[in-house]
Amino acid sequence: MIQRPEGVGAFEFVVLARLRALQLLRGCLPKVELGHSIAMTALLELANGSIVRAPAVAAIPEPADSKPADSL
C-alpha cells in the first residue's frame, strides 16, 4: 500500500498522480526505479517526495485605471 505524504489530501494525491502519469506517457523520465506501470510509477514518485506540487499562483490584479469591459 502506498502512503500519501502528510498534508496532501486523497483527492489531490490522485489528481497529482494523474498529471504525473500523463507527463510520463509523453516521455518524461521517471524519478524512481523502472519496472512498474506508469500509474504506479507516478504514485511512487509522489509518495516518496520525488515530485512536489507547485505553489498556487495568485491572480494578477487589473490596473486601477482600466475600465470594465461592459462600459465604453
N, C-alpha and C positions, 0 to 999 in steps of 0.2 A: 504494500500500500504506500502511495506517495503522500507525504505530509506537505501541505502547503505552508509557505512561510508565514510567520506571525505578522499580523497586520494586513494580510491580504484575504479578502472575503472569498467565499466559494465561487460566486458568480464572476468576480474579477479574475480569479485564477483560471477559470475555464475560458474566459474571453481572451486573456493574455496568451494562454496556451494555443488557442486557435490562431491568433495573429502570428505567433511564432511558427506554428506549423505551416502556415501559408508562406512565410519567409523561407523556410527550409525547402518547401516544394519548388520555390522559384530559384533555388540554388545557393542560398546562404550556407555557410559552413557551420556544422554543429559544434557546440562548445562542450559536449560530453562525448564519451566513447561511443563508437559506432556499434551497430548490431541490433538496434531497436527500430521499431517502426517510427515514422515521422511524428505521429501523435505522442508516442511515449518519449521520444527524444525531447520534444517541446515541453512536456510535463517535467521531465527530469531536469532540464535546464532551469526552469522556473523554481523548482523545489530546492535545488542546491545553490541558488543565488547567482547563477551564471548570467541570467537575464533579469534585468530590473525594469520596472515601469518608469516611463519618463514623467517628470513633474507636469502638472497641469499648466497650460499656458493661459494667462489672464487675457481677457478680451481687451482689444485695443480701443480706448475711448475715442469718439469722434471729436474733431476740433470744435471748440466753443463757437467759432464764427460760422460754422456750416449751417445751412438751412435744412429743415426737414424735407423729405422727398415729396410730400404731398402739397407743399406750398411753393408757388412760383413767384 
